[in-house]
C-alpha cells in the first residue's frame, strides 16, 4: 500500500512539474514572438547613419587584440561555453545544464559606411559552435567537433586542450559562476560536457541592440556603442542573415506556444481526472 501511495505522490509531482514546464514554455514563446516582432519592425541601418536607440546593423567583426577561447584556444572577440554535467538518478542518466561561462572584449563591427563599437555582454547569441567536448578527470584527450569550412576564416585548433586542463577549467568556471560545491557533489569524479561558441574576427554578423553614447571613447569610431538597452532589452548577435533569423524565431515561438500549451493542458487534465475533479 505504501509503495502505491508513493507512486501516486510521485505521479502527482511529475504532473504538476509538467504543468509548470508547459506554462514556462508558453510564456517563453510569447517572449520569442515579441523579439521576432521587434526584428520585423527594426530596419537595417548603415553604421554611418546610426541614431540613438534600438538599431539593426550588419557588418564584419574587427579589432585588436583578440583573446584565445578556453576550449579550442581559437582567437576570438567573445566566447560562450555551455557547461553541462552528467547526472545519474536511479535508472536514468542524462546531461544537465550547470553554468554558462562568457567573456570577451569590446570589438568593432564595420560595413562599407563606417564602424561602431559593440559591448557583447548580456546579448542573446546565435553564433558559430566550434567544439563539443567531454571532460572527465584522469581520462585521455577530449574530442572536439571542428568548424565547417568557412573559407578564409580562422580555423579551430586541430584538437582541444588536454582533457585534464579542460576538466580543471570547467570545475573552476562552475565554482566561479555558481559557488564552491555546486554540481552533483561528486567532486573529482564530476563529468562535464563543454559546448563552445565564438565571435570570430573578420566574420559577418547581424546585430540588433541599443545604440548609446560611449562615455569613454578612444577615437572617433568609439563615440557610439551597441549594448543591451535599459528600456528595450532586445540584444541579439547572430551569424545568420536577417531572413534566416526571422524565420528561426517565428518557428521557435510557434513551437514554444503550441507545445507549452499542449503540455500544460494535458498534464493538468490528467491530474484533475486522477483525483476525480475533472467533471
Helices and strands as residue ranges (DSSP letters): H 2-41, G 47-49, E 53-62, E 67-68, E 75-76, E 78-89, E 92-104, E 107-111, E 114-118, E 124-126, E 128-136, H 163-178, G 187-189, E 191-199, E 204-213, G 220-222, E 224-227, E 236-238, H 242-274
